[in-house]
Amino acid sequence: MPWIHSILDQAPEIALFLSVAGGYWIGKFQFGKFQLGEVAGCLLVAVAISQIGVSIDDGVKSFLFALFIYAVGFECGPTFFQSLDRKSIREVLLAVVLAASGLITVIVMAHLSSLDKGLAAGIASGGLTQSAIIGTASSAIGKLALPAEEIQRLQNNVAVGYAVTYIFGTLGPILVCVNLLPWMMKRSIRDDAIKAQTAMLAGTHPLGPGEQYAMRALVGRLYRIEQAAGRTVAEIEAAAANGPVSIERVKRNNMLIGLQPTLRLQTGDIILLVGRRAGVVGLAGTLGVELRTSRGMDVIMLERDVVITNPAYTHRTVAEIRRATADIQHHGVYVTGVKRSGVPLTLTPNTVIESGDIATLYGSAKDVQRVAKSVGTDIIPSDITDWIYHGLGLVLGLLIGLAEIRIGDIPLTLGGGGGALLAGLLFGWYRTRNLTIGNMPVPAMTALRDLGIAGFIAVVGLQSGRQAVSTVAESGLSIFLAGVVVTLVPLLITLLVGRYLLRYDNAAIFAGALAGARSANPAFGEVLTQAGNSIPTVPFVITYALANILLTLLGPLVVAFV
């Protein structure tokens, strides 16, 4: 089909987007409880399309991966640094176990299959999908006391082993982390992700798109005054013993009248009472008849997040703040929650409010704006991404990725992906302390993350698929099967150690940690899709950072021991 090859040669981006579309379609099919997933689907479709012959620049792959990993880091930044404590030792051990078992597996398979140093290193690089091993292994081979022709042959074999094993090296962790791990634990990644998020959110259920509570904490009710005739607005509001309330509107003789605390209500007046549900319900029997509707009595309410910066509200308990502020100062405004670094606080009289905490205020627009000015800086919702902030974040991350530290002759570097991840973490953390900059709406973050990982893995398949298939056809399945073993055995060993020795009991957290320990970004992307939230991200980030170092060190070790 020369005409297809001609089209893809002129516009290789067609192959990229076709791989993404076809991969997402295939990934939705289920076979019993097994589901390939969108990321793995993109890889398989890309390998199939690659047989036609497609040329895509490496820069496209690097760009897409940088978008994905930066978005992951930015989303996780607020909670990541809080998670670095003694509990993180579990993630450290997991990464060490996988790297050690990976080295042993490569050495054993090299001896069983009579592989030379080059093929063994290539299988380690492709089977463990750590491209840096190519560089460290080739450098180590170059220092062997061998003829130049033999060194060149071994270094070429590194690339051959990598090309043959990289495809399954990418697919294997997806199968293990997304399908085998939940089956072994008899737990769903999605269910455990929700469970962990609920615990993190202080027991509240995280609402999804379009969800809301049937019994809302704040309500508005209309009453025709009967029993409360003769009482002032201030007296009625002060009588609410079960929670604060406020009268927002009063209508008398079908006319709205000015609202003052001293206004004395008359029989037949209609009032709009807003407040905590318990307070409104508690007053209902003392007011009069509740009405379903009344023309002109509805009020548009506003909910707005505000960063607390005023010293009058910081380093003080909730009880102290209430005593220090006059009722008129916060009249008609209700605090529906306070978050610190993205985590909700349990509000009690003794809860201490700190600078940078985010309070969610609810009330009429004028009341919320009045209180917001006295509390700190309000966060205006926007669907515009601050690309000045995030563009600089990506630049910084990629510059960090260029830095190199050498241990003897072994170069260690975070690479573009590791640098972008670190920058995302730092910029995400800093954003929580300066919420007037760095906006990235959740839909935009999701789009970057999904397009980044799907496009990245599609490019991998398009670039490597044809060479891998042709090499297998020429040299048989021995190298490919050795790569399958190198991919699966370390994962299975680490899976068992994590489950039964390190006592991971949450499938979402364990899947994220295992994907990171294997430096398996496509698998992590699929885990995130299954989880539906960012719970797997924190353990992934810890093990991923360690894996980039530990797996890179395998190159010279394989050359030394094979």
C-alpha positions as CSV (number, residue, x, y, z in Angstrom):
1,M,0.0,0.0,0.0
2,P,2.4,2.7,-1.2
3,W,-0.2,5.4,-1.1
4,I,-0.7,4.9,2.6
5,H,3.0,5.1,3.2
6,S,3.2,8.2,1.1
7,I,0.4,9.9,3.2
8,L,2.1,9.0,6.5
9,D,5.5,10.1,5.1
10,Q,4.0,13.5,4.4
11,A,2.0,13.8,7.6
12,P,3.4,11.4,10.3
13,E,1.1,13.1,12.8
14,I,-1.8,11.2,11.2
15,A,-0.2,8.0,12.4
16,L,0.2,9.5,15.9
17,F,-3.4,10.5,16.3
18,L,-4.7,7.4,14.6
19,S,-2.7,5.3,17.2
20,V,-4.3,7.4,20.0
21,A,-7.8,7.1,18.7
22,G,-7.5,3.4,17.9
23,G,-5.8,2.7,21.2
24,Y,-8.5,4.3,23.2
25,W,-11.1,2.3,21.2
26,I,-9.4,-1.0,21.7
27,G,-8.6,-0.2,25.4
28,K,-12.3,0.0,26.3
29,F,-13.0,-3.7,25.4
30,Q,-13.3,-6.1,28.4
31,F,-12.6,-9.8,28.4
32,G,-14.2,-11.0,31.6
33,K,-12.4,-9.0,34.3
34,F,-9.4,-8.3,32.0
35,Q,-9.2,-4.9,30.3
36,L,-6.2,-3.9,28.2
37,G,-6.7,-0.2,28.9
38,E,-6.2,2.8,26.7
39,V,-2.5,3.2,27.1
40,A,-1.7,-0.4,26.2
41,G,-4.1,-0.1,23.4
42,C,-2.2,2.9,22.0
43,L,1.0,0.9,22.1
44,L,-0.4,-2.1,20.2
45,V,-2.1,0.0,17.5
46,A,1.1,2.1,17.1
47,V,3.2,-1.1,16.6
48,A,0.7,-2.3,13.9
49,I,0.8,1.0,12.1
50,S,4.6,1.1,12.4
51,Q,4.9,-1.9,10.0
52,I,3.9,0.5,7.2
53,G,6.9,2.6,7.9
54,V,6.6,5.9,9.9
55,S,9.2,8.4,10.8
56,I,8.6,10.5,13.9
57,D,11.2,12.8,15.5
58,D,12.4,12.1,19.0
59,G,11.5,15.6,20.0
60,V,7.8,14.8,19.7
61,K,8.2,12.0,22.2
62,S,10.1,14.2,24.6
63,F,7.6,17.0,24.3
64,L,4.6,14.8,25.0
65,F,6.2,13.0,27.9
66,A,7.3,16.4,29.5
67,L,3.7,17.5,29.4
68,F,2.4,14.3,31.0
69,I,4.9,14.1,33.8
70,Y,4.8,17.9,34.6
71,A,1.0,17.8,34.9
72,V,1.3,14.8,37.2
73,G,3.9,16.6,39.4
74,F,1.9,19.8,39.5
75,E,-1.3,18.0,40.6
76,C,0.6,16.1,43.3
77,G,2.9,18.9,44.5
78,P,0.7,20.2,47.4
79,T,0.6,16.8,49.1
80,F,3.9,15.2,48.0
81,F,6.2,17.1,50.4
82,Q,3.9,16.4,53.3
83,S,4.2,12.7,52.6
84,L,8.0,12.5,52.9
85,D,8.3,11.0,56.4
86,R,9.2,7.7,58.0
87,K,6.3,6.0,56.1
88,S,8.2,6.6,52.8
89,I,10.7,3.9,53.8
90,R,8.3,1.4,52.3
91,E,8.5,3.0,48.9
92,V,12.3,3.1,49.2
93,L,12.5,-0.6,49.9
94,L,10.1,-1.4,47.1
95,A,12.3,0.4,44.6
96,V,15.4,-1.4,45.9
97,V,13.7,-4.8,45.7
98,L,12.7,-4.2,42.1
99,A,16.2,-3.0,41.0
100,A,18.0,-5.9,42.8
101,S,15.6,-8.5,41.4
102,G,15.9,-7.0,38.0
103,L,19.7,-7.3,38.0
104,I,19.6,-10.9,39.2
105,T,17.0,-11.8,36.6
106,V,19.1,-10.3,33.8
107,I,22.2,-12.2,34.9
108,V,20.4,-15.5,35.2
109,M,18.7,-15.2,31.8
110,A,22.0,-14.2,30.2
111,H,23.7,-17.4,31.4
112,L,20.7,-19.6,30.6
113,S,20.4,-18.1,27.1
114,S,24.1,-17.7,26.4
115,L,23.7,-14.0,25.8
116,D,26.8,-11.8,25.4
117,K,27.3,-8.6,27.5
118,G,25.7,-6.4,24.8
119,L,22.5,-8.4,24.4
120,A,22.2,-8.8,28.2
121,A,22.5,-5.0,28.7
122,G,20.0,-4.4,25.9
123,I,17.5,-6.7,27.4
124,A,17.9,-5.0,30.8
125,S,17.3,-1.6,29.1
126,G,14.3,-2.7,27.0
127,G,12.8,-5.2,29.5
128,L,13.0,-2.7,32.3
129,T,12.2,0.2,30.0
130,Q,15.1,2.3,31.3
131,S,16.8,3.8,28.2
132,A,19.6,5.3,30.3
133,I,21.0,1.7,30.7
134,I,22.0,1.9,27.0
135,G,24.3,4.7,27.7
136,T,25.8,3.4,31.0
137,A,26.2,-0.1,29.5
138,S,27.8,1.1,26.3
139,S,30.2,3.2,28.2
140,A,31.2,0.3,30.4
141,I,31.6,-2.0,27.3
142,G,33.9,0.7,25.8
143,K,36.3,0.3,28.7
144,L,36.7,-3.5,28.4
145,A,40.1,-4.8,27.3
146,L,38.7,-6.1,24.0
147,P,39.5,-5.5,20.3
148,A,37.7,-2.5,18.8
149,E,35.6,-4.6,16.5
150,E,34.3,-6.7,19.4
151,I,33.5,-3.6,21.4
152,Q,31.6,-2.2,18.5
153,R,29.7,-5.5,18.0
154,L,28.7,-5.6,21.7
155,Q,27.6,-2.0,21.7
156,N,25.4,-2.7,18.6
157,N,23.9,-5.6,20.4
158,V,22.8,-3.3,23.2
159,A,20.6,-1.5,20.7
160,V,19.3,-4.8,19.2
161,G,18.3,-6.2,22.6
162,Y,16.7,-2.9,23.6
163,A,14.6,-2.8,20.4
164,V,13.3,-6.3,20.6
165,T,12.3,-6.2,24.3
166,Y,11.1,-2.6,24.8
167,I,7.6,-3.1,23.4
168,F,6.7,-5.9,25.9
169,G,8.7,-4.1,28.5
170,T,6.2,-1.3,28.2
171,L,3.1,-3.5,28.0
172,G,4.1,-5.9,30.9
173,P,3.9,-3.4,33.8
174,I,0.4,-2.3,32.6
175,L,-0.8,-5.9,32.7
176,V,0.7,-6.5,36.2
177,C,-0.2,-3.1,37.8
178,V,-3.7,-2.7,36.3
179,N,-4.9,-6.3,36.0
180,L,-2.8,-8.8,38.1
181,L,-2.3,-6.6,41.2
182,P,-6.0,-5.9,41.8
183,W,-6.9,-9.5,41.1
184,M,-4.3,-10.7,43.6
185,M,-5.4,-8.3,46.3
186,K,-9.1,-8.9,45.4
187,R,-9.6,-5.1,45.5
188,S,-10.4,-2.5,42.9
189,I,-8.0,0.3,42.2
190,R,-10.9,2.7,41.8
191,D,-12.6,1.6,45.0
192,D,-9.4,1.9,47.0
193,A,-8.5,5.2,45.5
194,I,-11.9,6.6,46.6
195,K,-11.4,5.1,50.1
196,A,-7.9,6.7,50.4
197,Q,-9.2,10.0,49.1
198,T,-12.1,10.0,51.5
199,A,-9.7,9.3,54.4
200,M,-7.5,12.2,53.3
201,L,-10.5,14.5,53.0
202,A,-11.2,14.0,56.7
203,G,-14.0,11.5,56.1
204,T,-16.0,13.5,53.6
205,H,-17.0,11.9,50.3
206,P,-15.3,13.5,47.3
207,L,-18.1,14.7,45.0
208,G,-17.7,13.8,41.3
209,P,-18.9,15.9,38.4
210,G,-22.6,16.6,38.7
211,E,-22.9,15.2,42.2
212,Q,-24.2,17.0,45.3
213,Y,-25.5,16.0,48.7
214,A,-29.2,15.5,49.0
215,M,-29.2,17.2,52.4
216,R,-27.1,20.3,51.9
217,A,-25.4,21.9,54.8
218,L,-26.6,25.4,53.9
219,V,-30.3,26.0,52.9
220,G,-32.7,28.8,52.2
221,R,-36.3,28.8,53.2
222,L,-39.3,31.2,52.8
223,Y,-41.6,31.9,55.7
224,R,-44.8,34.1,56.2
225,I,-44.4,35.7,59.6
226,E,-47.1,34.8,62.2
227,Q,-45.7,33.7,65.6
228,A,-42.6,35.9,65.1
229,A,-44.5,39.1,64.6
230,G,-43.1,42.0,66.7
231,R,-39.6,40.6,66.8
232,T,-36.6,42.3,65.1
233,V,-34.4,40.7,62.5
234,A,-31.5,40.7,64.9
235,E,-33.6,38.9,67.6
236,I,-34.7,36.2,65.2
237,E,-31.1,35.6,64.0
238,A,-29.8,35.5,67.5
239,A,-32.4,32.9,68.5
240,A,-30.9,30.2,66.2
241,A,-29.3,27.9,68.7
242,N,-28.5,25.0,66.3
243,G,-26.4,27.0,63.8
244,P,-26.0,30.5,62.4
245,V,-28.8,31.9,60.2
246,S,-29.4,35.2,58.4
247,I,-32.5,36.9,57.0
248,E,-31.6,38.0,53.5
249,R,-34.8,39.5,52.2
250,V,-38.1,40.9,53.6
251,K,-41.3,41.5,51.6
252,R,-44.2,43.5,53.0
253,N,-47.4,44.2,51.1
254,N,-45.8,42.7,48.0
255,M,-42.9,45.1,48.2
256,L,-39.3,44.4,49.1
257,I,-38.3,46.7,52.0
258,G,-34.9,47.8,53.4
259,L,-33.3,45.2,55.6
260,Q,-31.8,46.4,58.9
261,P,-31.0,44.5,62.1
262,T,-33.5,46.7,64.0
263,L,-36.3,46.1,61.5
264,R,-39.4,44.8,63.4
265,L,-41.3,42.2,61.5
266,Q,-45.1,42.3,61.1
267,T,-47.8,39.6,60.6
268,G,-47.9,38.6,56.9
269,D,-44.3,39.7,56.1
270,I,-42.4,37.2,54.0
271,I,-38.8,36.5,54.8
272,L,-36.0,34.6,53.1
273,L,-34.0,32.8,55.9
274,V,-30.6,31.4,54.9
275,G,-28.2,29.4,57.1
276,R,-27.1,26.1,58.5
277,R,-29.8,23.5,58.0
278,A,-30.0,22.7,61.7
279,G,-30.4,26.4,62.6
280,V,-33.1,27.0,60.0
281,V,-35.1,23.9,60.9
282,G,-34.8,24.8,64.6
283,L,-36.4,28.2,64.0
284,A,-39.1,27.0,61.6
285,G,-41.7,26.4,64.3
286,T,-41.3,29.9,65.8
287,L,-41.7,31.9,62.6
288,G,-44.9,31.0,60.8
289,V,-45.9,29.2,57.6
290,E,-43.3,28.0,55.2
291,L,-43.9,28.9,51.6
292,R,-42.8,27.1,48.4
293,T,-42.2,30.3,46.5
294,S,-42.7,34.0,46.4
295,R,-42.0,36.4,43.5
296,G,-38.8,38.5,43.9
297,M,-37.6,36.7,47.0
298,D,-34.9,34.6,45.5
299,V,-31.3,35.6,46.1
300,I,-28.3,34.5,44.0
301,M,-25.6,33.1,46.4
302,L,-21.9,33.0,45.8
303,E,-19.3,30.5,46.8
304,R,-15.7,31.7,46.7
305,D,-12.3,30.5,47.9
306,V,-10.2,33.0,49.9
307,V,-6.6,32.8,50.9
308,I,-6.3,33.8,54.5
309,T,-3.5,36.4,54.9
310,N,-4.8,39.0,57.4
311,P,-2.8,38.7,60.6
312,A,-6.0,39.2,62.6
313,Y,-7.1,35.7,61.4
314,T,-3.8,33.8,61.4
315,H,-2.1,31.8,64.2
316,R,-5.4,31.9,66.1
317,T,-8.0,29.3,67.0
318,V,-11.5,29.4,65.4
319,A,-12.9,30.3,68.8
320,E,-10.6,33.2,69.2
321,I,-11.4,34.5,65.7
322,R,-15.2,34.3,66.5
323,R,-14.7,36.3,69.7
324,A,-12.5,38.9,68.1
325,T,-14.8,39.7,65.2
326,A,-18.2,41.4,65.5
327,D,-21.3,39.6,64.3
328,I,-22.0,42.4,61.8
329,Q,-18.5,41.9,60.3
330,H,-19.3,38.4,59.1
331,H,-23.1,38.6,58.9
332,G,-24.6,36.5,56.1
333,V,-21.4,34.7,55.3
334,Y,-20.8,31.0,56.1
335,V,-17.5,29.2,56.1
336,T,-18.2,25.8,54.4
337,G,-14.6,24.5,54.8
338,V,-11.0,25.3,55.2
339,K,-8.1,23.6,53.4
340,R,-4.4,23.5,54.1
341,S,-2.1,22.4,51.2
342,G,-5.2,20.9,49.5
343,V,-6.2,18.9,52.6
344,P,-9.5,19.8,54.4
345,L,-9.2,20.7,58.0
346,T,-11.6,19.4,60.7
347,L,-13.0,22.7,62.1
348,T,-13.4,22.8,65.9
349,P,-13.2,25.7,68.3
350,N,-9.6,24.7,68.9
351,T,-8.5,24.5,65.3
352,V,-5.6,26.9,64.6
353,I,-5.9,28.9,61.3
354,E,-2.5,29.5,59.6
355,S,-1.5,32.0,56.9
356,G,-2.1,30.5,53.5
357,D,-5.1,28.4,54.5
358,I,-7.9,28.5,52.0
359,A,-11.4,29.3,53.4
360,T,-14.5,28.6,51.2
361,L,-17.1,31.3,51.9
362,Y,-20.8,31.1,51.0
363,G,-23.3,34.0,51.0
364,S,-24.7,36.8,48.8
365,A,-22.2,38.3,46.4
366,K,-21.9,41.6,48.3
367,D,-21.4,39.9,51.7
368,V,-18.8,37.4,50.4
369,Q,-16.9,40.2,48.7
370,R,-17.0,42.3,51.9
371,V,-15.7,39.5,54.1
372,A,-13.1,38.3,51.5
373,K,-11.4,41.8,51.5
374,S,-11.0,41.6,55.3
375,V,-9.7,38.0,55.3
376,G,-7.2,38.0,52.5
377,T,-7.1,37.5,48.7
378,D,-10.1,35.9,46.9
379,I,-9.4,33.3,44.2
380,I,-11.3,34.2,41.1
381,P,-12.3,31.0,39.2
382,S,-10.9,31.0,35.6
383,D,-10.7,28.5,32.8
384,I,-7.5,30.2,31.5
385,T,-4.2,28.4,32.0
386,D,-1.3,30.6,33.2
387,W,1.2,29.5,30.6
388,I,3.7,32.1,31.7
389,Y,4.0,30.2,35.0
390,H,3.8,26.7,33.5
391,G,6.0,27.5,30.5
392,L,8.8,28.6,32.9
393,G,8.1,25.5,35.0
394,L,8.7,23.2,32.0
395,V,11.8,25.1,31.0
396,L,13.2,24.8,34.5
397,G,12.4,21.1,34.6
398,L,14.1,20.4,31.3
399,L,17.2,22.4,32.3
400,I,17.4,20.4,35.5
401,G,17.1,17.2,33.4
402,L,20.3,18.3,31.6
403,A,22.4,18.3,34.8
404,E,24.7,15.3,35.2
405,I,26.5,13.9,38.2
406,R,29.2,11.2,37.7
407,I,29.9,8.4,40.1
408,G,33.3,7.3,38.7
409,D,32.6,6.7,35.1
410,I,28.8,6.3,35.5
411,P,26.8,9.4,34.6
412,L,23.6,10.0,36.6
413,T,21.0,12.4,35.4
414,L,17.3,12.9,36.0
415,G,16.7,13.3,32.3
416,G,14.0,15.5,30.9
417,G,11.2,13.4,32.4
418,G,12.7,13.5,35.9
419,G,13.4,17.2,35.7
420,A,9.9,18.0,34.5
421,L,8.5,15.9,37.3
422,L,10.6,17.7,39.9
423,A,9.6,21.1,38.5
424,G,5.9,20.1,38.5
425,L,6.2,19.2,42.2
426,L,7.9,22.4,43.1
427,F,5.6,24.6,41.0
428,G,2.5,22.8,42.3
429,W,3.6,23.3,45.9
430,Y,4.4,26.9,45.3
431,R,1.0,27.5,43.7
432,T,-0.8,26.5,46.9
433,R,1.0,29.4,48.7
434,N,0.5,31.9,45.9
435,L,-2.9,31.2,44.4
436,T,-3.1,34.4,42.4
437,I,-0.6,32.9,39.9
438,G,-0.1,29.5,38.1
439,N,-3.8,28.7,37.4
440,M,-4.4,25.4,35.6
441,P,-8.0,24.3,35.5
442,V,-8.6,20.6,36.2
443,P,-9.9,19.9,32.6
444,A,-6.7,21.4,31.2
445,M,-4.5,19.4,33.6
446,T,-6.4,16.2,32.6
447,A,-6.0,17.0,28.9
448,L,-2.2,17.5,29.2
449,R,-1.9,14.3,31.2
450,D,-4.0,12.1,29.0
451,L,-2.7,13.4,25.7
452,G,0.9,13.4,27.0
453,I,1.0,9.7,28.0
454,A,-1.1,8.4,25.1
455,G,0.9,10.4,22.6
456,F,4.2,9.4,24.2
457,I,3.5,5.7,24.1
458,A,2.1,5.9,20.6
459,V,5.4,7.5,19.4
460,V,7.3,4.7,21.2
461,G,5.3,2.1,19.3
462,L,5.7,3.9,16.0
463,Q,9.4,4.3,16.4
464,S,10.3,0.8,17.7
465,G,7.6,-1.5,16.5
466,R,8.9,-2.2,13.0
467,Q,12.5,-2.9,14.1
468,A,11.3,-5.1,17.0
469,V,9.1,-7.2,14.7
470,S,11.8,-7.6,12.0
471,T,14.5,-8.5,14.6
472,V,12.3,-11.1,16.1
473,A,11.5,-12.5,12.7
474,E,15.3,-12.7,11.9
475,S,16.7,-14.0,15.1
476,G,13.8,-16.0,16.5
477,L,12.0,-15.6,19.8
478,S,14.8,-16.3,22.2
479,I,15.8,-12.6,22.8
480,F,12.1,-11.6,23.0
481,L,11.2,-14.3,25.5
482,A,14.3,-13.5,27.6
483,G,13.0,-9.9,27.7
484,V,9.5,-11.1,28.7
485,V,11.1,-12.9,31.7
486,V,13.2,-9.8,32.6
487,T,10.0,-7.7,32.5
488,L,7.7,-9.9,34.5
489,V,9.9,-11.7,37.1
490,P,11.1,-8.6,38.9
491,L,7.6,-7.2,38.9
492,L,6.2,-10.4,40.3
493,I,8.9,-10.6,43.0
494,T,8.3,-7.0,44.0
495,L,4.5,-7.5,43.9
496,L,4.8,-10.3,46.4
497,V,7.3,-8.5,48.7
498,G,5.1,-5.4,48.7
499,R,2.0,-7.3,49.5
500,Y,3.2,-9.7,52.1
501,L,6.3,-8.2,53.6
502,L,5.8,-4.4,53.2
503,R,2.0,-4.9,53.9
504,Y,0.5,-2.7,51.1
505,D,-3.2,-3.0,51.6
506,N,-4.5,-0.3,49.3
507,A,-4.6,-1.3,45.6
508,A,-4.4,2.2,44.3
509,I,-1.4,3.2,46.4
510,F,0.4,-0.1,45.7
511,A,-0.2,0.1,42.0
512,G,1.3,3.7,41.9
513,A,4.3,2.6,44.0
514,L,4.9,-0.5,41.8
515,A,4.7,1.5,38.6
516,G,7.1,4.0,39.9
517,A,9.6,1.4,41.2
518,R,9.7,0.0,37.6
519,S,9.9,3.5,36.1
520,A,6.9,2.4,34.1
521,N,5.2,5.7,33.0
522,P,2.6,4.1,30.7
523,A,1.6,1.8,33.5
524,F,1.2,4.7,35.8
525,G,-0.9,6.5,33.3
526,E,-3.3,3.6,33.1
527,V,-3.3,3.3,36.9
528,L,-4.3,7.0,37.1
529,T,-7.1,6.4,34.6
530,Q,-8.4,3.4,36.7
531,A,-8.1,5.4,40.0
532,G,-10.0,8.4,38.8
533,N,-8.1,10.7,41.2
534,S,-4.5,11.5,42.2
535,I,-4.1,9.0,45.1
536,P,-1.5,6.8,43.3
537,T,0.7,9.8,42.4
538,V,2.5,10.3,45.7
539,P,3.9,6.8,46.1
540,F,4.7,6.8,42.3
541,V,6.7,10.0,42.6
542,I,8.9,8.6,45.4
543,T,9.6,5.2,43.8
544,Y,10.0,6.8,40.3
545,A,12.8,9.1,41.5
546,L,14.7,6.2,43.1
547,A,14.1,3.9,40.1
548,N,15.7,6.5,37.7
549,I,18.9,6.2,39.8
550,L,18.9,2.5,40.7
551,L,18.0,1.1,37.3
552,T,20.5,3.4,35.5
553,L,23.2,1.8,37.7
554,L,22.3,-1.7,36.3
555,G,24.1,-1.0,33.0
556,P,27.7,-1.4,34.2
557,L,26.7,-4.0,36.7
558,V,25.2,-6.2,34.0
559,V,28.4,-5.7,31.9
560,A,30.5,-6.7,34.9
561,F,28.6,-9.8,36.0
562,V,27.6,-11.4,32.6
